C-alpha cells in the first residue's frame, strides 16, 4: 500500500498554476501555500514536461509506458526461463543418454 500523500492534489495543482500565472519563484509560492519547495518544484517540472516545455524530461505518459514495458519485459523473461527449464526436463525424459 502506498504511503499517504502529505499535500492534497488540489493544493499542489493550485501551486503549479500560481507559479505559471504569477511568474513568482517556486520557493515563494510554496512558502505562501505552506508546501515544501521541493515538492512544488517536482510538480512544476512534471507539468512542464507534460506540456512539452521540457523535452529533456519524460512526460507522465512516457513514464507510464516505460513502467508497463518493464513489467511486460519481466514477465516475458520469467516465462522464457520456465520454458527453458521445461524443455531441458522433457529433453532428458525423451533421450536419457543425451549429454547435458
LINKA-V794698 format. One record per residue. N is the residue number from 1. OMEGA is omega in whole degrees, -180 to 180 (999 if undefined). Layout:
BEGIN
n | omega
N | OMEGA
N | OMEGA
END
This chain:
BEGIN
n | omega
1 | -179
2 | -180
3 | -179
4 | -180
5 | -179
6 | -178
7 | 177
8 | -180
9 | -178
10 | -180
11 | 179
12 | 178
13 | 177
14 | 178
15 | 179
16 | 178
17 | 180
18 | 179
19 | -178
20 | -175
21 | -175
22 | -178
23 | 173
24 | 178
25 | -179
26 | -178
27 | -179
28 | 178
29 | 180
30 | 180
31 | 179
32 | -178
33 | -179
34 | -180
35 | 174
36 | -177
37 | -179
38 | 178
39 | 179
40 | 179
41 | 179
42 | -179
43 | 178
44 | 178
45 | 179
46 | 179
47 | 177
48 | 179
49 | 179
50 | 180
51 | 179
52 | 179
53 | -179
54 | -178
55 | 180
56 | -180
57 | 177
58 | 176
59 | -180
60 | 179
61 | -180
62 | 178
63 | 179
64 | 179
65 | 178
66 | 179
67 | 179
68 | -179
69 | 177
70 | 178
71 | 179
72 | 178
73 | 178
74 | -180
75 | -180
76 | 177
77 | 179
78 | 179
79 | 179
80 | 178
81 | 178
82 | 180
83 | 177
84 | -179
85 | 178
86 | -180
87 | 177
88 | 180
89 | -178
90 | 177
91 | 178
92 | 180
93 | -177
94 | -177
95 | -176
96 | -178
97 | -178
98 | 178
99 | -177
100 | 999
END
